[in-house]
């Protein structure tokens, strides 16, 4: 086992977790919008007010 190069070892896991979380959130939002269009429409209107 040898050192390849100096990677940002502490930032990489955070970036992976952030990306995975964002992807999961987007997928969940898409699934909910697909399943409950009326409910998500009301929710979107409520959020767009602020």
PyMOL Python script that loads the backbone (N, CA, C, O; Angstrom):
from pymol import cmd

cmd.read_pdbstr("""\
ATOM      1  N   UNK A   1       0.846  -1.201   0.000  1.00  0.00           N
ATOM      2  CA  UNK A   1       0.000   0.000   0.000  1.00  0.00           C
ATOM      3  C   UNK A   1       0.877   1.244   0.000  1.00  0.00           C
ATOM      4  O   UNK A   1       1.805   1.358   0.801  1.00  0.00           O
ATOM      5  N   UNK A   2       0.579   2.179  -0.903  1.00  0.00           N
ATOM      6  CA  UNK A   2       1.416   3.370  -1.026  1.00  0.00           C
ATOM      7  C   UNK A   2       0.556   4.632  -1.120  1.00  0.00           C
ATOM      8  O   UNK A   2      -0.624   4.576  -1.466  1.00  0.00           O
ATOM      9  N   UNK A   3       1.169   5.757  -0.807  1.00  0.00           N
ATOM     10  CA  UNK A   3       0.482   7.043  -0.903  1.00  0.00           C
ATOM     11  C   UNK A   3       0.392   7.449  -2.375  1.00  0.00           C
ATOM     12  O   UNK A   3       1.411   7.536  -3.060  1.00  0.00           O
ATOM     13  N   UNK A   4      -0.803   7.692  -2.849  1.00  0.00           N
ATOM     14  CA  UNK A   4      -0.971   8.069  -4.252  1.00  0.00           C
ATOM     15  C   UNK A   4      -0.799   9.575  -4.406  1.00  0.00           C
ATOM     16  O   UNK A   4       0.121  10.031  -5.085  1.00  0.00           O
ATOM     17  N   UNK A   5      -1.672  10.341  -3.783  1.00  0.00           N
ATOM     18  CA  UNK A   5      -1.558  11.794  -3.821  1.00  0.00           C
ATOM     19  C   UNK A   5      -2.332  12.374  -2.641  1.00  0.00           C
ATOM     20  O   UNK A   5      -3.019  11.651  -1.919  1.00  0.00           O
ATOM     21  N   UNK A   6      -2.212  13.676  -2.457  1.00  0.00           N
ATOM     22  CA  UNK A   6      -2.859  14.319  -1.318  1.00  0.00           C
ATOM     23  C   UNK A   6      -4.271  14.758  -1.713  1.00  0.00           C
ATOM     24  O   UNK A   6      -4.452  15.779  -2.377  1.00  0.00           O
ATOM     25  N   UNK A   7      -5.253  13.983  -1.301  1.00  0.00           N
ATOM     26  CA  UNK A   7      -6.649  14.326  -1.538  1.00  0.00           C
ATOM     27  C   UNK A   7      -7.215  15.022  -0.297  1.00  0.00           C
ATOM     28  O   UNK A   7      -6.731  14.794   0.812  1.00  0.00           O
ATOM     29  N   UNK A   8      -8.238  15.869  -0.476  1.00  0.00           N
ATOM     30  CA  UNK A   8      -8.910  16.429   0.710  1.00  0.00           C
ATOM     31  C   UNK A   8      -9.746  15.350   1.400  1.00  0.00           C
ATOM     32  O   UNK A   8     -10.942  15.217   1.142  1.00  0.00           O
ATOM     33  N   UNK A   9      -9.105  14.590   2.274  1.00  0.00           N
ATOM     34  CA  UNK A   9      -9.740  13.424   2.884  1.00  0.00           C
ATOM     35  C   UNK A   9     -10.925  13.779   3.783  1.00  0.00           C
ATOM     36  O   UNK A   9     -11.866  12.995   3.906  1.00  0.00           O
ATOM     37  N   UNK A  10     -10.885  14.951   4.409  1.00  0.00           N
ATOM     38  CA  UNK A  10     -11.978  15.320   5.301  1.00  0.00           C
ATOM     39  C   UNK A  10     -13.158  15.917   4.538  1.00  0.00           C
ATOM     40  O   UNK A  10     -14.303  15.759   4.960  1.00  0.00           O
ATOM     41  N   UNK A  11     -12.903  16.596   3.428  1.00  0.00           N
ATOM     42  CA  UNK A  11     -13.970  17.247   2.681  1.00  0.00           C
ATOM     43  C   UNK A  11     -14.719  16.274   1.782  1.00  0.00           C
ATOM     44  O   UNK A  11     -15.903  16.476   1.510  1.00  0.00           O
ATOM     45  N   UNK A  12     -14.060  15.232   1.320  1.00  0.00           N
ATOM     46  CA  UNK A  12     -14.669  14.303   0.370  1.00  0.00           C
ATOM     47  C   UNK A  12     -15.890  13.570   0.935  1.00  0.00           C
ATOM     48  O   UNK A  12     -16.920  13.534   0.262  1.00  0.00           O
ATOM     49  N   UNK A  13     -15.827  12.984   2.137  1.00  0.00           N
ATOM     50  CA  UNK A  13     -17.019  12.311   2.668  1.00  0.00           C
ATOM     51  C   UNK A  13     -18.199  13.268   2.846  1.00  0.00           C
ATOM     52  O   UNK A  13     -19.344  12.896   2.592  1.00  0.00           O
ATOM     53  N   UNK A  14     -17.919  14.500   3.283  1.00  0.00           N
ATOM     54  CA  UNK A  14     -18.988  15.489   3.444  1.00  0.00           C
ATOM     55  C   UNK A  14     -19.641  15.782   2.099  1.00  0.00           C
ATOM     56  O   UNK A  14     -20.864  15.877   2.002  1.00  0.00           O
ATOM     57  N   UNK A  15     -18.817  15.926   1.062  1.00  0.00           N
ATOM     58  CA  UNK A  15     -19.335  16.215  -0.274  1.00  0.00           C
ATOM     59  C   UNK A  15     -20.198  15.067  -0.789  1.00  0.00           C
ATOM     60  O   UNK A  15     -21.243  15.290  -1.400  1.00  0.00           O
ATOM     61  N   UNK A  16     -19.753  13.846  -0.539  1.00  0.00           N
ATOM     62  CA  UNK A  16     -20.511  12.658  -0.954  1.00  0.00           C
ATOM     63  C   UNK A  16     -21.843  12.590  -0.202  1.00  0.00           C
ATOM     64  O   UNK A  16     -22.884  12.319  -0.800  1.00  0.00           O
ATOM     65  N   UNK A  17     -21.806  12.837   1.108  1.00  0.00           N
ATOM     66  CA  UNK A  17     -23.029  12.825   1.912  1.00  0.00           C
ATOM     67  C   UNK A  17     -23.991  13.931   1.475  1.00  0.00           C
ATOM     68  O   UNK A  17     -25.199  13.718   1.384  1.00  0.00           O
ATOM     69  N   UNK A  18     -23.438  15.109   1.207  1.00  0.00           N
ATOM     70  CA  UNK A  18     -24.257  16.241   0.761  1.00  0.00           C
ATOM     71  C   UNK A  18     -24.936  15.930  -0.570  1.00  0.00           C
ATOM     72  O   UNK A  18     -26.126  16.189  -0.748  1.00  0.00           O
ATOM     73  N   UNK A  19     -24.161  15.372  -1.505  1.00  0.00           N
ATOM     74  CA  UNK A  19     -24.695  15.028  -2.824  1.00  0.00           C
ATOM     75  C   UNK A  19     -25.757  13.939  -2.715  1.00  0.00           C
ATOM     76  O   UNK A  19     -26.802  14.020  -3.361  1.00  0.00           O
ATOM     77  N   UNK A  20     -25.489  12.923  -1.897  1.00  0.00           N
ATOM     78  CA  UNK A  20     -26.444  11.825  -1.705  1.00  0.00           C
ATOM     79  C   UNK A  20     -27.728  12.336  -1.054  1.00  0.00           C
ATOM     80  O   UNK A  20     -28.829  11.939  -1.436  1.00  0.00           O
ATOM     81  N   UNK A  21     -27.576  13.213  -0.078  1.00  0.00           N
ATOM     82  CA  UNK A  21     -28.733  13.793   0.597  1.00  0.00           C
ATOM     83  C   UNK A  21     -29.581  14.636  -0.338  1.00  0.00           C
ATOM     84  O   UNK A  21     -30.809  14.559  -0.321  1.00  0.00           O
ATOM     85  N   UNK A  22     -28.915  15.440  -1.153  1.00  0.00           N
ATOM     86  CA  UNK A  22     -29.614  16.291  -2.109  1.00  0.00           C
ATOM     87  C   UNK A  22     -30.344  15.451  -3.152  1.00  0.00           C
ATOM     88  O   UNK A  22     -31.478  15.749  -3.528  1.00  0.00           O
ATOM     89  N   UNK A  23     -29.674  14.401  -3.609  1.00  0.00           N
ATOM     90  CA  UNK A  23     -30.259  13.496  -4.605  1.00  0.00           C
ATOM     91  C   UNK A  23     -31.475  12.775  -4.015  1.00  0.00           C
ATOM     92  O   UNK A  23     -32.509  12.649  -4.672  1.00  0.00           O
ATOM     93  N   UNK A  24     -31.343  12.304  -2.771  1.00  0.00           N
ATOM     94  CA  UNK A  24     -32.445  11.607  -2.104  1.00  0.00           C
ATOM     95  C   UNK A  24     -33.630  12.545  -1.885  1.00  0.00           C
ATOM     96  O   UNK A  24     -34.785  12.160  -2.066  1.00  0.00           O
ATOM     97  N   UNK A  25     -33.324  13.782  -1.492  1.00  0.00           N
ATOM     98  CA  UNK A  25     -34.373  14.778  -1.266  1.00  0.00           C
ATOM     99  C   UNK A  25     -35.129  15.076  -2.561  1.00  0.00           C
ATOM    100  O   UNK A  25     -36.357  15.166  -2.570  1.00  0.00           O
ATOM    101  N   UNK A  26     -34.373  15.228  -3.658  1.00  0.00           N
ATOM    102  CA  UNK A  26     -34.981  15.501  -4.959  1.00  0.00           C
ATOM    103  C   UNK A  26     -35.846  14.333  -5.423  1.00  0.00           C
ATOM    104  O   UNK A  26     -36.939  14.529  -5.954  1.00  0.00           O
ATOM    105  N   UNK A  27     -35.343  13.113  -5.217  1.00  0.00           N
ATOM    106  CA  UNK A  27     -36.091  11.916  -5.606  1.00  0.00           C
ATOM    107  C   UNK A  27     -37.372  11.783  -4.785  1.00  0.00           C
ATOM    108  O   UNK A  27     -38.423  11.431  -5.321  1.00  0.00           O
ATOM    109  N   UNK A  28     -37.283  12.066  -3.480  1.00  0.00           N
ATOM    110  CA  UNK A  28     -38.443  11.992  -2.600  1.00  0.00           C
ATOM    111  C   UNK A  28     -39.487  13.040  -2.990  1.00  0.00           C
ATOM    112  O   UNK A  28     -40.687  12.767  -3.002  1.00  0.00           O
ATOM    113  N   UNK A  29     -39.005  14.246  -3.310  1.00  0.00           N
ATOM    114  CA  UNK A  29     -39.893  15.326  -3.725  1.00  0.00           C
ATOM    115  C   UNK A  29     -40.599  14.975  -5.030  1.00  0.00           C
ATOM    116  O   UNK A  29     -41.794  15.229  -5.185  1.00  0.00           O
ATOM    117  N   UNK A  30     -39.851  14.388  -5.971  1.00  0.00           N
ATOM    118  CA  UNK A  30     -40.431  13.978  -7.252  1.00  0.00           C
ATOM    119  C   UNK A  30     -41.467  12.876  -7.054  1.00  0.00           C
ATOM    120  O   UNK A  30     -42.525  12.887  -7.684  1.00  0.00           O
ATOM    121  N   UNK A  31     -41.156  11.931  -6.178  1.00  0.00           N
ATOM    122  CA  UNK A  31     -42.078  10.828  -5.895  1.00  0.00           C
ATOM    123  C   UNK A  31     -43.365  11.342  -5.242  1.00  0.00           C
ATOM    124  O   UNK A  31     -44.465  10.930  -5.611  1.00  0.00           O
ATOM    125  N   UNK A  32     -43.215  12.239  -4.275  1.00  0.00           N
ATOM    126  CA  UNK A  32     -44.380  12.811  -3.604  1.00  0.00           C
ATOM    127  C   UNK A  32     -45.231  13.634  -4.563  1.00  0.00           C
ATOM    128  O   UNK A  32     -46.460  13.590  -4.508  1.00  0.00           O
ATOM    129  N   UNK A  33     -44.565  14.389  -5.446  1.00  0.00           N
ATOM    130  CA  UNK A  33     -45.289  15.192  -6.428  1.00  0.00           C
ATOM    131  C   UNK A  33     -46.046  14.297  -7.395  1.00  0.00           C
ATOM    132  O   UNK A  33     -47.154  14.621  -7.820  1.00  0.00           O
ATOM    133  N   UNK A  34     -45.441  13.173  -7.738  1.00  0.00           N
ATOM    134  CA  UNK A  34     -46.080  12.217  -8.646  1.00  0.00           C
ATOM    135  C   UNK A  34     -47.284  11.539  -7.977  1.00  0.00           C
ATOM    136  O   UNK A  34     -48.317  11.328  -8.612  1.00  0.00           O
ATOM    137  N   UNK A  35     -47.139  11.203  -6.694  1.00  0.00           N
ATOM    138  CA  UNK A  35     -48.197  10.499  -5.973  1.00  0.00           C
ATOM    139  C   UNK A  35     -49.329  11.438  -5.539  1.00  0.00           C
ATOM    140  O   UNK A  35     -50.506  11.096  -5.646  1.00  0.00           O
ATOM    141  N   UNK A  36     -48.957  12.627  -5.049  1.00  0.00           N
ATOM    142  CA  UNK A  36     -49.959  13.575  -4.546  1.00  0.00           C
ATOM    143  C   UNK A  36     -49.814  14.930  -5.237  1.00  0.00           C
ATOM    144  O   UNK A  36     -49.274  15.866  -4.647  1.00  0.00           O
ATOM    145  N   UNK A  37     -50.293  15.048  -6.486  1.00  0.00           N
ATOM    146  CA  UNK A  37     -50.120  16.317  -7.208  1.00  0.00           C
ATOM    147  C   UNK A  37     -50.885  17.486  -6.579  1.00  0.00           C
ATOM    148  O   UNK A  37     -50.377  18.606  -6.535  1.00  0.00           O
ATOM    149  N   UNK A  38     -52.099  17.229  -6.093  1.00  0.00           N
ATOM    150  CA  UNK A  38     -52.902  18.308  -5.511  1.00  0.00           C
ATOM    151  C   UNK A  38     -52.261  18.835  -4.230  1.00  0.00           C
ATOM    152  O   UNK A  38     -52.158  20.045  -4.024  1.00  0.00           O
ATOM    153  N   UNK A  39     -51.830  17.906  -3.373  1.00  0.00           N
ATOM    154  CA  UNK A  39     -51.211  18.274  -2.103  1.00  0.00           C
ATOM    155  C   UNK A  39     -49.927  19.069  -2.327  1.00  0.00           C
ATOM    156  O   UNK A  39     -49.688  20.072  -1.654  1.00  0.00           O
ATOM    157  N   UNK A  40     -49.102  18.620  -3.275  1.00  0.00           N
ATOM    158  CA  UNK A  40     -47.841  19.300  -3.550  1.00  0.00           C
ATOM    159  C   UNK A  40     -48.077  20.653  -4.216  1.00  0.00           C
ATOM    160  O   UNK A  40     -47.280  21.577  -4.053  1.00  0.00           O
ATOM    161  N   UNK A  41     -49.165  20.768  -4.962  1.00  0.00           N
ATOM    162  CA  UNK A  41     -49.526  22.048  -5.563  1.00  0.00           C
ATOM    163  C   UNK A  41     -49.865  23.078  -4.500  1.00  0.00           C
ATOM    164  O   UNK A  41     -49.449  24.233  -4.587  1.00  0.00           O
ATOM    165  N   UNK A  42     -50.621  22.656  -3.499  1.00  0.00           N
ATOM    166  CA  UNK A  42     -50.972  23.529  -2.367  1.00  0.00           C
ATOM    167  C   UNK A  42     -49.713  23.904  -1.589  1.00  0.00           C
ATOM    168  O   UNK A  42     -49.529  25.057  -1.200  1.00  0.00           O
ATOM    169  N   UNK A  43     -48.854  22.918  -1.370  1.00  0.00           N
ATOM    170  CA  UNK A  43     -47.602  23.134  -0.643  1.00  0.00           C
ATOM    171  C   UNK A  43     -46.686  24.099  -1.394  1.00  0.00           C
ATOM    172  O   UNK A  43     -46.065  24.969  -0.784  1.00  0.00           O
ATOM    173  N   UNK A  44     -46.599  23.947  -2.715  1.00  0.00           N
ATOM    174  CA  UNK A  44     -45.761  24.817  -3.545  1.00  0.00           C
ATOM    175  C   UNK A  44     -46.272  26.255  -3.515  1.00  0.00           C
ATOM    176  O   UNK A  44     -45.483  27.199  -3.477  1.00  0.00           O
ATOM    177  N   UNK A  45     -47.601  26.418  -3.532  1.00  0.00           N
ATOM    178  CA  UNK A  45     -48.186  27.759  -3.463  1.00  0.00           C
ATOM    179  C   UNK A  45     -47.903  28.402  -2.105  1.00  0.00           C
ATOM    180  O   UNK A  45     -47.629  29.599  -2.024  1.00  0.00           O
ATOM    181  N   UNK A  46     -47.970  27.598  -1.038  1.00  0.00           N
ATOM    182  CA  UNK A  46     -47.703  28.105   0.311  1.00  0.00           C
ATOM    183  C   UNK A  46     -46.238  28.521   0.453  1.00  0.00           C
ATOM    184  O   UNK A  46     -45.934  29.520   1.104  1.00  0.00           O
ATOM    185  N   UNK A  47     -45.338  27.759  -0.152  1.00  0.00           N
ATOM    186  CA  UNK A  47     -43.906  28.066  -0.068  1.00  0.00           C
ATOM    187  C   UNK A  47     -43.560  29.283  -0.922  1.00  0.00           C
ATOM    188  O   UNK A  47     -42.727  30.099  -0.527  1.00  0.00           O
ATOM    189  N   UNK A  48     -44.189  29.412  -2.087  1.00  0.00           N
ATOM    190  CA  UNK A  48     -43.875  30.513  -3.006  1.00  0.00           C
ATOM    191  C   UNK A  48     -44.315  31.871  -2.463  1.00  0.00           C
ATOM    192  O   UNK A  48     -43.851  32.906  -2.941  1.00  0.00           O
ATOM    193  N   UNK A  49     -45.202  31.878  -1.470  1.00  0.00           N
ATOM    194  CA  UNK A  49     -45.629  33.133  -0.846  1.00  0.00           C
ATOM    195  C   UNK A  49     -44.460  33.770  -0.095  1.00  0.00           C
ATOM    196  O   UNK A  49     -44.259  34.982  -0.178  1.00  0.00           O
ATOM    197  N   UNK A  50     -43.687  32.961   0.636  1.00  0.00           N
ATOM    198  CA  UNK A  50     -42.583  33.483   1.438  1.00  0.00           C
ATOM    199  C   UNK A  50     -41.386  33.856   0.582  1.00  0.00           C
ATOM    200  O   UNK A  50     -40.370  34.313   1.106  1.00  0.00           O
TER     201      UNK A  50
END
""", "prot")
cmd.dss("prot")
cmd.show_as("cartoon", "prot")
cmd.util.cbc("prot")
cmd.orient("prot")
